[in-house]
Amino acid sequence: MEESVEEVQRSLKWLEDVTTGAIGYEIESRTLQGLRVVRAQRGFLLCNFNVPDHATDVNGNWHIGAIATIIDNVGGAAVYSINDRLNVTVNFNISYYSTAKIQVCHFFL
């Protein structure tokens, strides 16, 4: 059980470092600005996120690149909590069914 807690803490630390810009690229930290982890356990993260204005397109919709960035990073953190190393996304495919206006969003992984 203690090892599981350490894995989750390591994963949360990595996600925090990406979000604050300590590691990764500026575009990631700008996109993830305001991300808050509500619940974390091995292989699962529940986050609360208010979409910042700079992550929207000209029509006020959540920019699709910003959506992909948050999915990739939060998903990566969830996987990192059950794996002993970070994995790299090689093939990432998302089907968007509609636009997303600025609002509070929850991600379940």
For each residue, the residues with C-beta under 8 A, 3 or more apart:
1: 4 5
2: 5 6
3: 6 7
4: 1 7 8 41 42
5: 1 2 8 9
6: 2 3 9 10
7: 3 4 10 11 42 80 81 82
8: 4 5 11 12 40 41 42 81
9: 5 6 12 13
10: 6 7 13 14 80 81
11: 7 8 14 15 40 45 77 78 80 81
12: 8 9 15 16 37 40 77 81
13: 9 10 16 17
14: 10 11 17 18 23 77 80 86
15: 11 12 18 19 35 37 45 73 74 77
16: 12 13 19 20 22
17: 13 14 20 22 23 24
18: 14 15 21 22 23 24 28 29 32 73
19: 15 16 28 29 32 33 35
20: 16 17 29
21: 18 24 26 28 29
22: 16 17 18
23: 14 17 18
24: 17 18 21 28 29
25: 28 29
26: 21 29 30
27: 30 31 69
28: 18 19 21 24 25 31 32 69 73
29: 18 19 20 21 24 25 26 32 33
30: 26 27 33 52 54 55
31: 27 28 55 65 66 69 70
32: 18 19 28 29 35 69 70 73
33: 19 29 30 52 55
34: 49 50 52
35: 15 19 32 47 48 49 70 74
36: 47 48 49
37: 12 15 40 45 46 47
38: 46 47 48 106
39: 44 45 46
40: 8 11 12 37 44 45 46 81
41: 4 8 44 81
42: 4 7 8 81 82
43: 78 79 81 82 109
44: 39 40 41 78 81 108 109
45: 11 15 37 39 40 74 77 78 81 107 109
46: 37 38 39 40 106 107 108 109
47: 35 36 37 38 74 106 107
48: 35 36 38 104 105 106
49: 34 35 36 70 104 105 106 107
50: 34 102 103 104
51: 55 56 62 66 100 102 103 105
52: 30 33 34 55 56
53: 56 102
54: 30
55: 30 31 33 51 52 62 63 66
56: 51 52 53 59 60 61 62 63 66 102
57: 60 61 62 63 64
58:
59: 56 99
60: 56 57 101 102
61: 56 57 99 100 101 102
62: 51 55 56 57 66 67 99 100 101 102 105
63: 55 56 57 66 67
64: 57 67 68 94 96
65: 31 68 69
66: 31 51 55 56 62 63 69 70
67: 62 63 64 70 71 94 96 100
68: 64 65 71 72 92 94
69: 27 28 31 32 65 66 72 73
70: 31 32 35 49 66 67 73 74 107
71: 67 68 74 75 94 107
72: 68 69 75 76 89 92
73: 15 18 28 32 69 70 76 77
74: 15 35 45 47 70 71 77 78 107 109
75: 71 72 78 79 109
76: 72 73 79 80 86 87 89
77: 11 12 14 15 45 73 74 80 81
78: 11 43 44 45 74 75 81 82 109
79: 43 75 76 82 83 87
80: 7 10 11 14 76 77 83 85 86 87
81: 7 8 10 11 12 40 41 42 43 44 45 77 78
82: 7 42 43 78 79
83: 79 80 86 87
84:
85: 80
86: 14 76 80 83
87: 76 79 80 83
88:
89: 72 76 92
90:
91:
92: 68 72 89
93:
94: 64 67 68 71
95:
96: 64 67 99
97:
98:
99: 59 61 62 96
100: 51 61 62 67 103 105
101: 60 61 62
102: 50 51 53 56 60 61 62
103: 50 51 100
104: 48 49 50
105: 48 49 51 62 100
106: 38 46 47 48 49
107: 45 46 47 49 70 71 74
108: 44 46
109: 43 44 45 46 74 75 78
